[in-house]
Amino acid sequence: MLYLLDANVLIDAHRTYYRLNQVPEFWDWLEFHGNSNNIKIPQEVYEEFSGGSDELATWAADASVESALLLAEDVVPSNVTIATTFGYAPDLNDVDLVKLGRDPFLIAYALADLGNRTVVTTEKSKPKQQRANRKIPDVCRTLAVPCIGTFELTTALNFATNWSSQRSA
């Protein structure tokens, strides 16, 4: 299974529970699984967190991190259309499209190999939301794209810190 990460997975992890300077094992684990082709991030999504000047952007700008995590393929335009039209609404206007951001691209990459790719996001399902307000898990459900959260990912790929050695130090 290839896990495709939404930008919020990294942004939320860094801001809250896996800060770069506090849990470096998580970030090394991401890079390891990127190199193992288990985790990737589409270019359109990578740009959401790599262009800034914070610690996360600095980490993302490292050539080894980028090489490991960046998905090396182009999006299939018809899959973006499917994600947008059938996942959100067929008649979105320019304001709606701006609101969607890069989310349809993330889902489109999963559609490119349905059954072998899973979207990972921290967004929570809100099934009553409509049109451009729909959340990634709900769009994925509509399009039969597997979608999980960060903690399901860490379970699936066995993330762990070396807590016992840190505790005895």
Buried (B, 14 or more C-beta within 10 A) or exposed (E): EBBBBBBBBBBBBBEEEBBBEEBEBBBEBBBBBBBEEBBBBBBBBBEBBBEEEEEBEEBBEEEEBBEBBBBEEEBEEEBBEBBBEEBBBEEBEEEBEEBBBBBBBBBBBBBBEEEEBBBBBBBEBEEEEEBBBBBBBBBBBBBEBBBBBBEEBBEBBEBEEEEEEEEEE
